[in-house]
Amino acid sequence: MLEEQETTLIMKRIYTILAFVIPVMGFSNTIDEIDPILLTDIEQEGIDPEGYPNETDANGMKQGMWTIWGRMKPEKGYPEDGKIEEGPYKDNRKNGEWIKYHKDGKTPRLIGIYVNNRPNGGYKKFYEHGGVMEEGTFSGGKQKEVYKRYHENGNVAQEKTFNENGKEDGKVAFYFEDGVPEFVFNKKDGVTVGTGTRYYPNGDVKEVINYNNDGSVASKTPKERVNPPKGETVAEQSGSGGPSGDKFKTKNGEKFNRDGYNKLYNKDDELEMDGNFKKGKLWNGKLYKYDSDGILLKIEIWKKGKYHSDGQL
């Protein structure tokens, strides 16, 4: 049904063009004789049998389902026939479920609900191989409800819950790649409380931490491993590094230190990265994520060249 509607729409556009072209062409009756430049114009506007109609209203406002192709935004670096994103517009603003794609133009990178051009509802992020990387819910510019992040092998890497104020509340757990708990503790309205427990990769308790009501550490009790070690060397490996800092700027024209501490800012002078770098990549520090309107969405904590957790906004 969708293909029939798209075909009908394309034919209507072609017939409209014919109304202007036929007098010049001596009333030729074959579509093959239409100037190929005109057909190219149709494609560039987004009409494609593999995508959505990309329609605007009388006021030039985007309405309905749209597919944004690589050829429409070549500066993004996508294949010409690859998809950048697709979803519904209402009066030029994203409203409904949108899909954003990886650079191959085929594999979904993000599927999420937008309301009035901002994330508002459930979302999922995906690795380039197609597996789920992260899932959660955004509402009112804040993370809400259950949040989960996954290792590339599909096992849960982190899980926690956010309250109505966007604060972590309840159990927070980190896991090794094989699913064994790494660190488990509790939050109350964003503050770490009660007892936290760290584990060895083999599941033995490594450390017990007690917290005061203000989140400060009251005591730490290290524990010896009881059972034989398992995967210790794998767990201690460093990552390959976070995002590169080369395209960002420092304050006051200071030179970017590729192997040392930097505070880097984006083109809008918003703090992008803060921490220590190794070979130009964020190694230990914070990565700040913004939406298209410059609103801070999240802060990622990176340790030893790997994503570790989300920081508090």
Backbone as CSV, one residue per row, in Angstrom:
resi,resn,N_x,N_y,N_z,CA_x,CA_y,CA_z,C_x,C_y,C_z
1,MET,0.828,-1.212,0.000,0.000,0.000,0.000,0.855,1.250,0.000
2,LEU,1.910,1.236,0.834,2.799,2.393,0.929,3.519,2.609,-0.392
3,GLU,3.943,1.467,-1.047,4.636,1.602,-2.317,3.714,2.195,-3.374
4,GLU,2.400,1.796,-3.363,1.450,2.348,-4.326,1.282,3.839,-4.134
5,GLN,1.201,4.294,-2.848,1.052,5.725,-2.565,2.265,6.493,-3.030
6,GLU,3.462,5.914,-2.792,4.683,6.604,-3.197,4.751,6.702,-4.710
7,THR,4.363,5.579,-5.420,4.379,5.586,-6.880,3.411,6.619,-7.421
8,THR,2.213,6.675,-6.817,1.206,7.660,-7.237,1.724,9.072,-7.070
9,LEU,2.388,9.344,-5.939,2.922,10.684,-5.670,3.967,11.054,-6.707
10,ILE,4.854,10.098,-7.027,5.898,10.362,-8.022,5.268,10.670,-9.377
11,MET,4.254,9.865,-9.768,3.609,10.076,-11.063,2.924,11.428,-11.131
12,LYS,2.305,11.853,-10.004,1.671,13.178,-9.983,2.693,14.269,-10.224
13,ARG,3.880,14.122,-9.613,4.923,15.128,-9.795,5.384,15.150,-11.244
14,ILE,5.521,13.949,-11.828,5.971,13.865,-13.219,4.945,14.485,-14.153
15,TYR,3.637,14.197,-13.892,2.598,14.780,-14.745,2.590,16.296,-14.656
16,THR,2.858,16.813,-13.455,2.928,18.274,-13.291,4.055,18.846,-14.137
17,ILE,5.190,18.160,-14.125,6.330,18.604,-14.935,5.990,18.517,-16.417
18,LEU,5.287,17.447,-16.809,4.909,17.268,-18.211,4.063,18.426,-18.732
19,ALA,3.241,18.971,-17.836,2.372,20.073,-18.252,3.184,21.256,-18.760
20,PHE,4.405,21.402,-18.238,5.272,22.507,-18.667,6.235,22.071,-19.778
21,VAL,6.572,20.781,-19.779,7.595,20.301,-20.704,7.041,19.965,-22.070
22,ILE,5.794,19.443,-22.132,5.222,18.962,-23.389,5.212,20.016,-24.484
23,PRO,4.782,21.269,-24.202,4.776,22.265,-25.288,6.163,22.446,-25.890
24,VAL,7.177,22.378,-25.105,8.531,22.591,-25.606,9.001,21.383,-26.399
25,MET,8.497,20.211,-26.035,8.975,18.966,-26.638,8.154,18.562,-27.861
26,GLY,7.247,19.396,-28.289,6.417,19.016,-29.421,5.414,17.967,-29.048
27,PHE,4.887,18.065,-27.813,3.860,17.144,-27.319,4.307,15.688,-27.388
28,SER,5.567,15.445,-27.010,6.054,14.066,-26.955,5.266,13.303,-25.909
29,ASN,4.941,12.035,-26.157,4.135,11.232,-25.232,4.968,10.266,-24.406
30,THR,6.277,10.302,-24.499,7.091,9.328,-23.774,7.814,9.987,-22.621
31,ILE,7.713,9.361,-21.429,8.394,9.879,-20.245,9.899,9.821,-20.434
32,ASP,10.365,8.886,-21.261,11.805,8.745,-21.470,12.428,10.002,-22.052
33,GLU,11.616,10.833,-22.707,12.153,12.021,-23.345,12.175,13.238,-22.424
34,ILE,11.729,13.073,-21.162,11.780,14.180,-20.209,13.233,14.490,-19.884
35,ASP,13.537,15.754,-19.748,14.892,16.175,-19.378,15.315,15.466,-18.095
36,PRO,16.414,14.697,-18.125,16.847,13.963,-16.915,17.134,14.870,-15.738
37,ILE,17.460,16.138,-15.979,17.721,17.071,-14.885,16.469,17.248,-14.037
38,LEU,15.284,17.243,-14.692,14.034,17.406,-13.951,13.799,16.217,-13.030
39,LEU,14.095,15.017,-13.511,13.926,13.831,-12.678,14.914,13.845,-11.520
40,THR,16.112,14.354,-11.766,17.103,14.467,-10.696,16.615,15.411,-9.618
41,ASP,15.959,16.503,-10.013,15.416,17.447,-9.044,14.406,16.766,-8.139
42,ILE,13.582,15.896,-8.726,12.591,15.176,-7.926,13.293,14.312,-6.883
43,GLU,14.348,13.605,-7.297,15.063,12.740,-6.364,15.699,13.540,-5.244
44,GLN,16.272,14.701,-5.583,16.945,15.497,-4.573,15.975,16.033,-3.536
45,GLU,14.718,16.190,-3.905,13.739,16.662,-2.940,13.342,15.567,-1.967
46,GLY,13.791,14.334,-2.228,13.571,13.293,-1.243,12.643,12.178,-1.665
47,ILE,11.927,12.314,-2.786,11.009,11.263,-3.200,11.822,10.058,-3.647
48,ASP,11.537,8.916,-3.067,12.326,7.732,-3.334,11.465,6.523,-2.976
49,PRO,11.453,5.489,-3.823,10.626,4.312,-3.510,11.008,3.624,-2.213
50,GLU,12.223,3.880,-1.700,12.668,3.271,-0.452,12.467,4.173,0.753
51,GLY,11.907,5.357,0.546,11.757,6.307,1.643,10.361,6.890,1.709
52,TYR,10.214,7.975,2.461,8.926,8.624,2.653,8.762,9.801,1.694
53,PRO,7.532,10.319,1.537,7.260,11.336,0.512,7.917,12.692,0.710
54,ASN,8.284,13.063,1.935,8.946,14.355,2.169,8.116,15.524,1.637
55,GLU,6.971,15.758,2.246,6.067,16.803,1.772,6.122,18.049,2.652
56,THR,5.879,19.179,2.033,5.732,20.442,2.754,4.349,21.003,2.459
57,ASP,3.847,21.856,3.375,2.531,22.450,3.153,2.668,23.751,2.369
58,ALA,1.557,24.468,2.240,1.540,25.703,1.455,2.475,26.763,2.015
59,ASN,2.814,26.644,3.286,3.709,27.613,3.920,5.165,27.152,3.942
60,GLY,5.436,26.029,3.248,6.799,25.518,3.212,7.210,24.761,4.454
61,MET,6.247,24.408,5.313,6.546,23.683,6.548,6.546,22.174,6.277
62,LYS,7.529,21.470,6.817,7.593,20.022,6.665,6.442,19.378,7.426
63,GLN,5.757,18.459,6.744,4.626,17.764,7.348,4.706,16.279,7.017
64,GLY,4.273,15.433,7.953,4.215,14.003,7.704,5.579,13.330,7.744
65,MET,5.625,12.129,7.166,6.835,11.313,7.230,7.904,11.816,6.258
66,TRP,9.130,11.899,6.778,10.271,12.348,5.977,11.427,11.368,6.113
67,THR,12.155,11.197,5.015,13.436,10.501,5.029,14.509,11.497,4.623
68,ILE,15.510,11.684,5.465,16.629,12.566,5.149,17.754,11.691,4.605
69,TRP,18.074,11.879,3.314,19.070,11.058,2.625,20.448,11.711,2.670
70,GLY,21.466,10.895,2.458,22.827,11.404,2.431,23.023,12.465,1.368
71,ARG,22.355,12.323,0.225,22.507,13.299,-0.866,21.914,14.656,-0.513
72,MET,20.997,14.670,0.482,20.382,15.931,0.886,21.284,16.721,1.831
73,LYS,22.200,16.021,2.519,23.136,16.680,3.436,24.524,16.055,3.260
74,PRO,25.179,16.332,2.133,26.472,15.695,1.845,27.541,15.981,2.886
75,GLU,27.393,17.106,3.617,28.399,17.448,4.627,28.406,16.458,5.789
76,LYS,27.354,15.633,5.917,27.279,14.659,7.007,28.158,13.433,6.765
77,GLY,28.583,13.235,5.501,29.474,12.122,5.206,28.796,10.777,5.031
78,TYR,27.494,10.757,4.744,26.763,9.515,4.507,26.783,9.175,3.013
79,PRO,26.564,7.897,2.646,26.401,7.571,1.229,25.217,8.349,0.658
80,GLU,25.275,8.689,-0.626,24.195,9.469,-1.236,22.842,8.788,-1.070
81,ASP,22.822,7.449,-1.213,21.562,6.722,-1.090,21.376,6.138,0.307
82,GLY,22.187,6.587,1.273,22.050,6.135,2.652,21.142,7.058,3.446
83,LYS,20.492,6.506,4.449,19.586,7.296,5.280,20.335,7.926,6.454
84,ILE,20.083,9.208,6.685,20.613,9.888,7.863,19.626,9.735,9.011
85,GLU,18.372,10.021,8.730,17.315,9.875,9.728,15.969,9.887,9.029
86,GLU,14.947,9.393,9.717,13.601,9.443,9.157,12.569,9.386,10.275
87,GLY,11.444,10.061,10.017,10.384,10.123,11.007,9.392,11.220,10.659
88,PRO,8.398,11.450,11.520,7.331,12.408,11.223,7.637,13.841,11.672
89,TYR,7.257,14.768,10.809,7.307,16.194,11.134,5.888,16.729,11.303
90,LYS,5.756,17.725,12.156,4.535,18.520,12.222,4.966,19.978,12.359
91,ASP,4.639,20.745,11.343,5.017,22.168,11.327,6.517,22.356,11.537
92,ASN,7.303,21.573,10.774,8.768,21.710,10.765,9.458,21.189,12.028
93,ARG,8.724,20.556,12.937,9.325,20.058,14.173,9.068,18.553,14.298
94,LYS,10.059,17.859,14.842,9.946,16.413,14.980,8.900,16.066,16.033
95,ASN,7.968,15.207,15.640,6.935,14.742,16.567,6.612,13.288,16.254
96,GLY,6.919,12.389,17.189,6.690,10.972,16.973,7.996,10.196,16.989
97,GLU,7.958,8.970,16.482,9.137,8.100,16.513,10.088,8.405,15.359
98,TRP,11.349,8.689,15.700,12.383,8.956,14.705,13.464,7.886,14.782
99,ILE,14.023,7.579,13.623,15.142,6.645,13.532,16.338,7.394,12.963
100,LYS,17.457,7.346,13.682,18.701,7.934,13.191,19.672,6.794,12.904
101,TYR,20.472,6.959,11.836,21.287,5.851,11.341,22.786,6.073,11.533
102,HIS,23.507,4.945,11.596,24.964,4.998,11.593,25.437,5.469,10.217
103,LYS,26.737,5.692,10.082,27.302,6.251,8.854,27.115,5.367,7.626
104,ASP,26.756,4.085,7.819,26.509,3.243,6.652,25.176,3.563,5.998
105,GLY,24.345,4.369,6.682,23.060,4.761,6.120,22.009,3.677,6.154
106,LYS,22.306,2.570,6.850,21.374,1.443,6.890,21.059,0.986,8.314
107,THR,22.071,0.973,9.169,21.916,0.433,10.520,21.417,1.502,11.483
108,PRO,20.286,1.271,12.157,19.790,2.261,13.126,20.811,2.542,14.226
109,ARG,20.981,3.802,14.544,21.853,4.252,15.633,21.024,4.651,16.842
110,LEU,19.843,5.205,16.592,18.949,5.666,17.659,17.514,5.566,17.185
111,ILE,16.656,5.013,18.023,15.213,5.039,17.789,14.593,5.668,19.021
112,GLY,13.912,6.785,18.831,13.370,7.482,19.990,12.166,8.334,19.658
113,ILE,11.426,8.681,20.693,10.227,9.504,20.549,10.581,10.972,20.760
114,TYR,10.099,11.806,19.849,10.289,13.254,19.956,8.935,13.940,20.105
115,VAL,8.910,14.986,20.912,7.736,15.842,21.047,8.211,17.280,20.909
116,ASN,7.665,17.955,19.911,8.040,19.349,19.653,9.556,19.506,19.508
117,ASN,10.146,18.569,18.756,11.564,18.633,18.367,12.540,18.231,19.477
118,ARG,12.036,17.701,20.595,12.927,17.300,21.682,12.625,15.866,22.120
119,PRO,13.652,15.142,22.605,13.418,13.776,23.074,12.395,13.766,24.206
120,ASN,11.393,12.909,24.069,10.365,12.840,25.110,9.648,11.498,25.005
121,GLY,10.186,10.509,25.707,9.619,9.169,25.641,10.729,8.139,25.606
122,GLY,10.365,6.908,25.285,11.341,5.835,25.260,12.326,5.972,24.112
123,TYR,13.534,5.453,24.300,14.540,5.473,23.238,15.450,4.261,23.371
124,LYS,16.090,3.921,22.261,17.112,2.880,22.236,18.261,3.355,21.359
125,LYS,19.489,3.083,21.818,20.673,3.341,21.014,21.284,2.000,20.630
126,PHE,21.936,1.964,19.464,22.437,0.704,18.934,23.915,0.798,18.548
127,TYR,24.611,-0.330,18.713,25.979,-0.444,18.211,25.936,-0.579,16.691
128,GLU,27.090,-0.422,16.052,27.153,-0.523,14.597,26.818,-1.929,14.111
129,HIS,27.019,-2.933,14.959,26.671,-4.300,14.555,25.182,-4.591,14.747
130,GLY,24.420,-3.618,15.258,22.974,-3.770,15.376,22.469,-4.093,16.762
131,GLY,23.356,-4.484,17.667,22.940,-4.798,19.030,22.585,-3.554,19.820
132,VAL,21.712,-3.720,20.807,21.293,-2.588,21.635,22.445,-2.139,22.524
133,MET,22.704,-0.828,22.543,23.744,-0.243,23.379,23.156,0.338,24.657
134,GLU,21.997,0.947,24.538,21.434,1.695,25.668,19.934,1.845,25.456
135,GLU,19.170,1.850,26.541,17.740,2.117,26.432,17.252,2.807,27.698
136,GLY,16.278,3.675,27.514,15.755,4.425,28.648,14.594,5.292,28.225
137,THR,14.274,6.272,29.056,13.144,7.166,28.806,13.535,8.593,29.146
138,PHE,13.184,9.513,28.238,13.398,10.936,28.480,12.047,11.614,28.628
139,SER,11.966,12.560,29.558,10.740,13.331,29.741,11.099,14.680,30.342
140,GLY,10.628,15.736,29.711,10.909,17.071,30.220,12.384,17.395,30.270
141,GLY,13.156,16.837,29.309,14.585,17.099,29.271,15.390,16.329,30.296
142,LYS,14.760,15.342,30.966,15.461,14.580,31.998,15.284,13.087,31.773
143,GLN,16.291,12.335,32.194,16.192,10.885,32.167,15.187,10.458,33.231
144,LYS,14.296,9.513,32.869,13.288,9.026,33.807,13.228,7.498,33.754
145,GLU,12.662,6.915,34.801,12.355,5.488,34.874,13.618,4.621,34.748
146,VAL,13.475,3.419,34.172,14.574,2.447,34.126,15.540,2.764,32.977
147,TYR,16.814,2.731,33.292,17.870,2.937,32.295,18.763,1.704,32.275
148,LYS,19.115,1.247,31.065,20.036,0.120,30.926,21.049,0.413,29.826
149,ARG,22.283,0.017,30.087,23.329,0.074,29.073,23.900,-1.328,28.921
150,TYR,24.273,-1.692,27.677,24.689,-3.058,27.387,26.120,-3.117,26.851
151,HIS,26.799,-4.218,27.179,28.077,-4.511,26.540,27.800,-4.912,25.092
152,GLU,28.826,-4.898,24.268,28.642,-5.255,22.857,28.206,-6.703,22.679
153,ASN,28.468,-7.546,23.680,28.043,-8.944,23.578,26.579,-9.142,23.968
154,GLY,25.896,-8.063,24.348,24.475,-8.140,24.676,24.160,-8.219,26.151
155,ASN,25.157,-8.498,26.985,24.923,-8.543,28.429,24.788,-7.133,29.002
156,VAL,24.001,-7.025,30.061,23.793,-5.723,30.702,25.098,-5.228,31.315
157,ALA,25.440,-3.970,31.037,26.642,-3.354,31.597,26.309,-2.484,32.799
158,GLN,25.125,-1.884,32.769,24.722,-0.979,33.846,23.199,-0.885,33.861
159,GLU,22.626,-0.804,35.046,21.186,-0.577,35.148,20.880,0.235,36.398
160,LYS,19.912,1.125,36.255,19.514,1.984,37.369,18.159,2.587,37.055
161,THR,17.594,3.294,38.037,16.273,3.904,37.881,16.349,5.385,38.230
162,PHE,15.634,6.196,37.452,15.547,7.632,37.706,14.145,7.981,38.200
163,ASN,14.065,8.897,39.157,12.757,9.317,39.659,12.181,10.442,38.801
164,GLU,11.046,10.984,39.216,10.364,12.018,38.438,11.165,13.308,38.331
165,ASN,12.120,13.491,39.219,12.968,14.687,39.172,14.223,14.475,38.336
166,GLY,14.317,13.292,37.708,15.488,13.004,36.893,16.701,12.614,37.703
167,LYS,16.508,12.231,38.956,17.614,11.837,39.834,17.641,10.311,39.973
168,GLU,18.860,9.764,40.077,18.985,8.329,40.313,18.356,7.979,41.655
169,ASP,17.569,6.907,41.658,16.847,6.549,42.876,16.676,5.030,42.925
170,GLY,17.239,4.410,43.960,17.144,2.963,44.089,18.462,2.287,43.756
171,LYS,18.385,1.022,43.407,19.578,0.212,43.147,20.284,0.645,41.862
172,VAL,21.608,0.744,41.942,22.460,0.998,40.775,23.443,-0.156,40.684
173,ALA,23.565,-0.746,39.494,24.442,-1.910,39.353,25.261,-1.829,38.072
174,PHE,26.549,-2.165,38.196,27.453,-2.298,37.058,27.865,-3.759,36.957
175,TYR,28.052,-4.231,35.706,28.364,-5.639,35.496,29.578,-5.806,34.592
176,PHE,30.339,-6.880,34.844,31.400,-7.264,33.924,30.765,-7.783,32.632
177,GLU,31.583,-7.960,31.600,31.058,-8.373,30.297,30.373,-9.731,30.330
178,ASP,30.756,-10.584,31.278,30.130,-11.909,31.352,28.877,-11.913,32.222
179,GLY,28.464,-10.738,32.715,27.241,-10.640,33.500,27.431,-10.676,34.999
180,VAL,28.652,-10.912,35.465,28.932,-10.927,36.907,28.896,-9.495,37.440
181,PRO,28.230,-9.249,38.589,28.195,-7.890,39.153,29.599,-7.360,39.433
182,GLU,29.806,-6.077,39.138,31.089,-5.426,39.395,30.983,-4.466,40.573
183,PHE,29.894,-3.692,40.622,29.709,-2.711,41.696,28.212,-2.475,41.855
184,VAL,27.710,-2.641,43.073,26.277,-2.465,43.351,26.125,-1.546,44.556
185,PHE,25.288,-0.527,44.421,25.053,0.412,45.524,23.660,1.012,45.371
186,ASN,23.299,1.929,46.265,21.960,2.515,46.242,22.010,4.038,46.200
187,LYS,20.988,4.599,45.555,20.842,6.051,45.469,19.490,6.460,46.050
188,LYS,19.460,7.646,46.633,18.210,8.225,47.091,18.168,9.670,46.623
189,ASP,17.308,9.922,45.644,17.187,11.256,45.056,18.549,11.795,44.612
190,GLY,19.332,10.921,43.971,20.623,11.326,43.421,21.800,11.205,44.352
191,VAL,21.577,10.862,45.618,22.655,10.770,46.607,22.931,9.298,46.931
192,THR,24.207,8.912,46.925,24.578,7.543,47.269,24.391,7.314,48.767
193,VAL,23.655,6.261,49.117,23.357,5.992,50.530,23.534,4.504,50.830
194,GLY,23.563,4.186,52.127,23.594,2.786,52.541,24.936,2.132,52.300
195,THR,24.885,0.912,51.784,26.090,0.106,51.583,26.293,-0.216,50.111
196,GLY,27.528,-0.082,49.660,27.897,-0.462,48.305,28.870,-1.618,48.335
197,THR,28.808,-2.469,47.313,29.678,-3.647,47.278,30.362,-3.771,45.925
198,ARG,31.687,-3.893,45.956,32.458,-4.169,44.748,32.812,-5.653,44.713
199,TYR,32.896,-6.200,43.484,33.156,-7.628,43.331,34.373,-7.881,42.441
200,TYR,35.029,-9.001,42.705,36.056,-9.491,41.797,35.359,-10.087,40.570
201,PRO,36.079,-10.229,39.455,35.468,-10.827,38.263,34.933,-12.237,38.479
202,ASN,35.451,-12.948,39.494,34.949,-14.297,39.762,33.720,-14.304,40.659
203,GLY,33.258,-13.116,41.071,32.060,-13.016,41.897,32.307,-12.829,43.374
204,ASP,33.543,-12.994,43.823,33.864,-12.772,45.239,33.776,-11.287,45.584
205,VAL,33.408,-11.000,46.831,33.331,-9.610,47.287,34.735,-9.028,47.387
206,LYS,34.925,-7.865,46.793,36.227,-7.196,46.781,36.306,-6.081,47.817
207,GLU,35.178,-5.394,48.032,35.181,-4.259,48.957,33.752,-3.926,49.371
208,VAL,33.580,-3.566,50.629,32.285,-3.104,51.135,32.449,-1.647,51.559
209,ILE,31.567,-0.790,51.041,31.654,0.645,51.312,30.380,1.103,52.005
210,ASN,30.522,1.809,53.099,29.372,2.391,53.792,29.357,3.900,53.562
211,TYR,28.152,4.417,53.277,28.005,5.835,52.955,27.201,6.565,54.026
212,ASN,27.555,7.824,54.241,26.757,8.690,55.104,25.539,9.182,54.334
213,ASN,24.608,9.817,55.040,23.375,10.286,54.410,23.603,11.364,53.353
214,ASP,24.757,12.048,53.443,25.052,13.089,52.453,25.819,12.543,51.252
215,GLY,26.018,11.219,51.202,26.710,10.597,50.084,28.196,10.420,50.275
216,SER,28.751,10.980,51.327,30.185,10.818,51.588,30.465,9.411,52.112
217,VAL,31.701,8.976,51.948,32.089,7.630,52.377,32.359,7.606,53.876
218,ALA,31.670,6.713,54.571,31.875,6.566,56.017,32.995,5.577,56.307
219,SER,33.040,4.498,55.513,34.085,3.487,55.725,34.220,2.597,54.496
220,LYS,35.415,2.005,54.367,35.686,1.040,53.308,36.338,-0.186,53.936
221,THR,35.839,-1.355,53.550,36.403,-2.596,54.081,36.806,-3.502,52.923
222,PRO,38.109,-3.601,52.634,38.556,-4.486,51.551,38.411,-5.956,51.939
223,LYS,38.192,-6.802,50.945,38.030,-8.238,51.178,39.000,-9.020,50.293
224,GLU,39.465,-10.138,50.803,40.339,-11.010,50.032,39.503,-11.935,49.150
225,ARG,40.044,-12.266,47.996,39.366,-13.209,47.116,39.337,-14.582,47.772
226,VAL,38.192,-15.243,47.685,38.035,-16.559,48.299,38.252,-17.667,47.278
227,ASN,37.683,-17.496,46.092,37.764,-18.513,45.047,38.838,-18.158,44.013
228,PRO,39.226,-19.124,43.175,40.244,-18.860,42.149,39.828,-17.691,41.253
229,PRO,40.797,-16.910,40.781,40.477,-15.762,39.919,39.891,-16.201,38.585
230,LYS,39.106,-15.318,37.996,38.524,-15.599,36.685,38.486,-14.310,35.872
231,GLY,39.196,-14.306,34.753,39.134,-13.168,33.844,39.693,-11.878,34.384
232,GLU,40.586,-11.958,35.366,41.115,-10.737,35.972,41.844,-9.872,34.964
233,THR,42.643,-10.491,34.090,43.415,-9.705,33.130,42.505,-9.006,32.137
234,VAL,41.423,-9.668,31.727,40.485,-9.049,30.796,39.818,-7.848,31.429
235,ALA,39.418,-8.001,32.701,38.712,-6.917,33.381,39.586,-5.692,33.574
236,GLU,40.923,-5.919,33.717,41.819,-4.808,33.992,42.303,-4.106,32.733
237,GLN,41.971,-4.628,31.547,42.430,-4.011,30.315,41.825,-2.625,30.142
238,SER,42.605,-1.759,29.523,42.111,-0.423,29.213,41.353,-0.447,27.895
239,GLY,40.554,0.591,27.665,39.837,0.711,26.413,40.709,1.353,25.349
240,SER,40.102,1.684,24.216,40.835,2.286,23.099,40.762,3.802,23.114
241,GLY,40.110,4.354,24.130,40.014,5.810,24.233,38.654,6.324,23.812
242,GLY,38.295,7.486,24.332,37.027,8.106,23.989,37.132,8.935,22.722
243,PRO,36.234,9.908,22.533,36.252,10.745,21.337,37.549,11.548,21.235
244,SER,37.925,11.858,20.011,39.114,12.674,19.779,38.827,14.133,20.120
245,GLY,39.827,14.799,20.661,39.669,16.212,20.997,40.189,17.149,19.929
246,ASP,40.657,16.604,18.799,41.312,17.421,17.783,40.417,18.508,17.193
247,LYS,39.114,18.231,17.032,38.255,19.210,16.359,37.645,20.240,17.308
248,PHE,37.976,20.159,18.585,37.443,21.111,19.553,38.519,22.115,19.962
249,LYS,38.103,23.167,20.636,39.036,24.246,20.952,39.197,24.407,22.458
250,THR,40.309,25.024,22.824,40.556,25.347,24.222,40.245,26.819,24.447
251,LYS,40.211,27.216,25.678,39.991,28.629,25.997,41.286,29.420,25.790
252,ASN,41.122,30.677,25.393,42.248,31.616,25.271,43.321,31.152,24.298
253,GLY,42.918,30.335,23.323,43.853,29.934,22.283,44.960,29.004,22.727
254,GLU,44.799,28.359,23.869,45.820,27.429,24.347,45.908,26.223,23.421
255,LYS,47.107,25.678,23.283,47.311,24.530,22.415,46.729,23.269,23.047
256,PHE,46.059,22.466,22.218,45.491,21.205,22.683,46.615,20.242,23.061
257,ASN,46.583,19.763,24.297,47.581,18.816,24.796,47.089,17.399,24.529
258,ARG,47.649,16.751,23.522,47.174,15.423,23.125,47.491,14.347,24.160
259,ASP,48.425,14.622,25.038,48.775,13.666,26.090,48.839,14.395,27.422
260,GLY,47.680,14.792,27.901,47.610,15.525,29.156,46.221,16.074,29.389
261,TYR,46.123,16.986,30.336,44.818,17.519,30.733,44.366,18.638,29.796
262,ASN,43.040,18.629,29.463,42.437,19.685,28.648,40.995,19.929,29.061
263,LYS,40.551,21.164,28.856,39.134,21.505,28.855,38.827,21.967,27.440
264,LEU,37.929,21.256,26.751,37.656,21.551,25.354,36.221,22.024,25.170
265,TYR,36.036,22.930,24.205,34.738,23.551,23.965,34.341,23.370,22.504
266,ASN,33.009,23.283,22.254,32.528,23.148,20.886,32.388,24.522,20.229
267,LYS,31.850,24.528,18.998,31.756,25.783,18.246,30.804,26.786,18.889
268,ASP,29.927,26.310,19.787,29.006,27.206,20.493,29.543,27.605,21.862
269,ASP,30.833,27.325,22.090,31.504,27.647,23.355,30.919,26.902,24.549
270,GLU,30.336,25.728,24.285,29.838,24.875,25.364,30.921,23.850,25.708
271,LEU,31.059,23.562,27.003,32.060,22.594,27.445,31.754,21.226,26.842
272,GLU,32.707,20.661,26.114,32.521,19.392,25.425,33.222,18.238,26.145
273,MET,34.472,18.464,26.553,35.241,17.429,27.243,36.124,18.060,28.314
274,ASP,36.261,17.341,29.418,37.061,17.841,30.537,37.781,16.652,31.160
275,GLY,39.103,16.596,30.976,39.820,15.474,31.557,41.184,15.265,30.936
276,ASN,41.744,14.102,31.192,43.058,13.747,30.668,42.929,12.991,29.351
277,PHE,43.842,13.305,28.429,43.819,12.719,27.098,45.069,11.876,26.864
278,LYS,44.911,10.904,25.974,46.019,10.041,25.600,45.984,9.865,24.092
279,LYS,47.042,10.275,23.422,47.115,10.242,21.962,45.921,10.961,21.338
280,GLY,45.515,12.053,21.962,44.449,12.880,21.418,43.048,12.459,21.786
281,LYS,42.892,11.325,22.507,41.568,10.820,22.864,41.314,10.968,24.362
282,LEU,40.045,11.223,24.699,39.672,11.319,26.109,39.964,9.996,26.803
283,TRP,40.714,10.051,27.908,41.116,8.827,28.612,40.444,8.733,29.982
284,ASN,40.599,9.754,30.779,39.934,9.823,32.079,39.292,11.201,32.215
285,GLY,37.972,11.244,32.239,37.315,12.542,32.351,35.846,12.491,32.012
286,LYS,35.311,13.646,31.604,33.879,13.779,31.352,33.619,14.224,29.913
287,LEU,32.567,13.643,29.328,32.111,14.004,27.988,30.696,14.551,28.105
288,TYR,30.482,15.773,27.627,29.192,16.445,27.763,28.402,16.307,26.461
289,LYS,27.121,15.880,26.568,26.272,15.655,25.397,25.126,16.667,25.390
290,TYR,24.928,17.323,24.226,23.888,18.336,24.083,22.922,17.955,22.962
291,ASP,21.697,18.505,23.005,20.791,18.332,21.881,21.024,19.465,20.886
292,SER,20.227,19.474,19.793,20.431,20.462,18.736,20.159,21.882,19.198
293,ASP,19.465,22.043,20.330,19.182,23.377,20.856,20.193,23.801,21.915
294,GLY,21.232,22.994,22.121,22.260,23.336,23.092,21.917,22.977,24.521
295,ILE,20.864,22.164,24.714,20.477,21.752,26.066,21.294,20.522,26.469
296,LEU,21.910,20.570,27.642,22.721,19.458,28.129,21.833,18.255,28.429
297,LEU,22.108,17.128,27.749,21.302,15.925,27.931,21.920,14.957,28.940
298,LYS,23.247,14.807,28.889,23.884,13.843,29.777,25.377,14.134,29.882
299,ILE,25.983,13.579,30.917,27.429,13.670,31.120,27.961,12.246,31.243
300,GLU,28.854,11.868,30.339,29.447,10.535,30.385,30.779,10.582,31.138
301,ILE,30.986,9.597,32.004,32.251,9.461,32.720,33.101,8.412,32.005
302,TRP,34.337,8.783,31.638,35.261,7.859,30.976,36.439,7.558,31.900
303,LYS,36.777,6.260,32.010,37.907,5.841,32.830,38.745,4.827,32.061
304,LYS,40.050,5.036,32.065,40.990,4.141,31.383,40.607,3.914,29.926
305,GLY,40.147,4.986,29.277,39.834,4.893,27.852,38.543,4.198,27.527
306,LYS,37.690,3.966,28.547,36.408,3.293,28.326,35.283,4.077,28.984
307,TYR,34.097,3.994,28.353,32.915,4.564,29.009,32.695,3.822,30.320
308,HIS,32.438,4.576,31.389,32.256,3.950,32.695,30.829,4.096,33.204
309,SER,30.298,5.316,33.185,28.962,5.554,33.731,28.511,6.952,33.331
310,ASP,27.286,7.276,33.714,26.757,8.621,33.507,26.908,9.427,34.786
311,GLY,27.362,10.669,34.655,27.473,11.552,35.801,26.185,12.309,36.040
312,GLN,26.113,13.001,37.142,24.925,13.777,37.477,24.926,15.090,36.715
313,LEU,23.743,15.468,36.206,23.599,16.742,35.506,23.606,17.890,36.498
